[in-house]
């Protein structure tokens, strides 16, 4: 009788993989080769996975210059995703300065008791709140969209959808029409941010994760500077033509247009292709990201396949991820809570108050030209900080920057609030400087670490949904604060700069959260971070824990479970 060659081959493969576990445990090897990996299309060998991890260990020792010199293609492929993120910052800048534009005040403002024009607190809060509400919807949608279609296709479609809400804002004839333009525009903006972070977290090298994650904040700050500058150019116009506030909003057509033109040439996420069972596509993406001369594409693919397989092995559910998986067990629940907490911290740090600083200062009667010069200079400083913060995070660590940076940021907010009782001209200038400096300190202390840690803490399997949920929670909170802050700062609360004391108080919770839950993920691979969470390592011990020991224990445990101990 002729033997079943297919069954024999399958049996031989099973025995080979079982023997691998025993051999690896005996020899002290620290790379876990999970059972389910052999079922993957074009499954890698143990040697190929080991080669991939050797490459990662070598990359950890690279200098910043060597990293950029070797991986410049990864930076280039990330740029279309980053261009899409400019729009969020630009809209914030446009909102901040539109209320000071003569034509905009005539169109949407109302007379005050003093005889001047001002935007009513109701509309000021609604415009900002509904923008972030739209972004929250966009965030929530992106988790499932990216898992199904990948970040490149999602960001391409979202860019096309951005044109209609921009047109609504440009041709708005009343406050309600502008409100809907803001809300609908927020949806693709929310998609842009999550998609860009998803691509960065799954496509760039270990030494580029922090710098490229921080560039999301840089692009937002660049958009903020651009929005303020375009608005300032039209500050003196009192007609409703295209040289005033309509031009300010029309510039937003530029960013989705550039994104569409460039993203069609960009790579997609290799992790997405592996999760979809397309290692051939993943291999092409890795080759594009690392260049045609890279001889280790198969080894790099093997690491992605191994990491995805290990994460799947840790769950009883092997199919597509579900939202409930984010909190289905203590490990994923901890990772989800930490990632959400990072972005709740951004809202607690006074983003809603600081983002309206230019308008609030103009209402205090301080010379607008001088205030604008101070604002634009310090926002530019924030942009520069976004560039260098990525490298600071690599040298000092994410956890240290978050905890100690927020202590300093709390001091800035307390100083801004304290100046609310001072009445001198010098106090007004100090307030203008500190209010804008607070934007820079928040970028350094919270935004940059949050982008980086969000992209590192989440597992491959749940990454898109974790990123989406954390950004959703942030935008819902900011939406609420945007509704509240105008009423607290001006009538009926009339707290003025004392409003900052509310956020200084909330910073106490941010610092406590950072100490208890924010881990140090510098120079950790995705598999190492998975292992640290699976072993319930306290956040403050992440940096000093030897993952090689944990990995070896896991291999031995698995071998014993197979009956070979």
Residue, then its C-alpha position, 0 to 999 in steps of 0.5 A: x500500500x502506497x504511503x500518504x506522502x502528505x501525511x508523512x510530511x506533516x508528521x515529520x514537520x510536527x516532530x521536527x518542531x517539537x524537537x526544536x523546543x527541546x533542543x532550544x531549551x537544552x542549549x539555552x536558546x532564547x527565541x520561542x518558536x511557537x507551534x502555530x508558526x509552522x501553519x503560516x504560509x511560507x513559514x520560516x525556519x528557526x535559523x531564519x527567526x534567529x537571524x532576524x533577531x540578531x539583526x535587531x540586536x545589532x540595530x540597537x547598537x547603531x548611532x543615530x547617524x548610521x540609523x538614518x543613513x541605512x534606513x532613510x527609505x523608511x523615513x521617505x515612505x513615512x512622509x505621505x502619512x505624516x503630510x496628512x497629519x498637517x491638517x489637524x495642526x493647521x485647523x487648530x491654528x486657524x481656529x486660534x487666529x480666526x477669532x482675531x480676524x476682522x472679517x471673521x468677527x464681522x461675519x460670526x461675532x457679536x457686540x460685547x458690553x464694551x462695544x467691541x466684537x467677540x465670538x460668543x462662548x457658545x460657538x467658540x466652544x462648539x466649533x472646537x468641541x465638534x472638531x474633536x468629536x468628529x476626530x473621535x468618530x474617525x479614531x473609532x472607525x480606524x481601528x477596524x478599517x486599518x485591520x481590514x484594509x491596511x493603513x495606506x488604503x485607509x488614509x487614501x480614501x480618508x484624504x478624498x473624503x476631506x475635500x467636502x468638509x473643507x468646502x463647507x468651511x470655505x463657503x460657510x454663510x453662518x455659524x451652523x454651516x461652519x460647525x458641520x464643516x468642522x465636525x465632518x472635517x474632524x472624521x478624516x483627521x482622526x483617521x489620519x492620525x491613527x493610520x499614520x501611527x499604525x504605519x510607523x509602529x509596524x514599518x520602521x526600525x527599532x531605533x527610528x520608532x521614537x523619532x518617527x512617532x514624534x514627527x506626527x507631533x512635528x507635522x501637527x505643530x508645522x500645521x499650527x504655525x502655518x495656520x497662524x501665519x496664513x491667518x495673520x496675513x489676513x488679519x486686517x481685511x474686513x471683507x468676506x472675500x478670498x483674501x480673508x478668513x475664506x483663504x485661511x480655510x481653503x488652504x486645507x485643500x492642499x494637505x489631502x491633495x498632497x497626501x493622495x499624490x504621494x501615498x500611492x507610491x508609499x509602502x504599506x505595513x508588512x505586519x498587516x500583510x502577514x496578518x492577512x496571510x500574504x507573506x509575499x506582499x509583506x516581503x515586497x513591503x520590507x524590500x521597499x522599506x529597506x532597499x533592494x540591496x538588503x540581503x536579510x528581507x527573509x529574516x526580517x519577515x521571519x521576525x514579524x511572522x514569529x511575533x504575530x504567531x506568538x501573540x496569536x498563540x496567547x489567545x484562544x481566538x485566532x481569527x480577526x481581532x475584536x474590540x472586546x479583546x482589548x479588555x478580555x484578559x488582565x494583560x491586554x487590559x493593562x496595555x489598553x489602560x496604559x495607552x488610554x492613560x497616555x492620551x487622557x494625560x494629554x487632555x488633562x495637561x490643558x491642551x484645550x486651554x493652551x490651544x486657544x491661547x492666542x484668542x484668549x490673550x487678544x481678549x485680555x487687551x494685550x497688543x496682538x502683533x507682539x502676542x502673535x510674534x511670541x506665539x509663533x516663536x514658541x510654537x516653532x520651538x515646539x516644532x523643533x522640540x518634536x524633532x529632537x525629542x525623539x532622540x531625547x526619548x532614545x537617550x533619556x528614556x520614555x518613562x523619565x521624559x513623561x514623569x519628570x517632564x509633566x512635573x515641569x509642565x505642572x509648574x508652568x500651568x501653576x505659574x500661568x494660573x498665579x498670574x491671574x491675580x497680577x495686574x501689571x503690564x509685565x505680568x501680561x507679557x509673562x503670561x503671553x510667554x508662559x502660556x505659549x511655553x506651556x504648548x512646548x512643554x506639553x509637546x515634550x512631556x506628554x505628546x511625544x512620549x504618548x505617540x511613541x509609547x502608544x506605538x510600542x505598548x500595543x501588541x501587533x494583534x490589537x495595535x490598530x484598535x488600541x491606537x484607535x481607542x486611545x485617540x478616541x478617548x483623548x478626543x472625547x475628553x478634549x471635546x468636553x474640555x473645549x465646551x467647558x474652557x470658554x465658559x470658564x475663561x470668559x463669561x460667565x466664569x471669568x477666571x481668565x488665566x486662573x483657568x490653568x490652575x484647574x489643569x495644574x491640579x489634574x497634572x497631579x493625577x498624570x504624574x501619579x499615573x506615569x510613575x505607576x503605569x508608564x513603562x520604559x520600552x526603549x530598545x525593546x522589540x515587540x516580542x520583548x514588550x509582549x513578554x514583559x507584559x505577559x510576565x506582569x512585570x511592573x512598569x518601573x522594572x521594565x528597563x532592568x528586567x532581563x528578557x532573555x531569562x524570561x524567554x528561556x523560561x518560556x521555552x523550557x515551560x513549553x517543552x515540559x508541557x509537550x512531555x519532553x522535560 
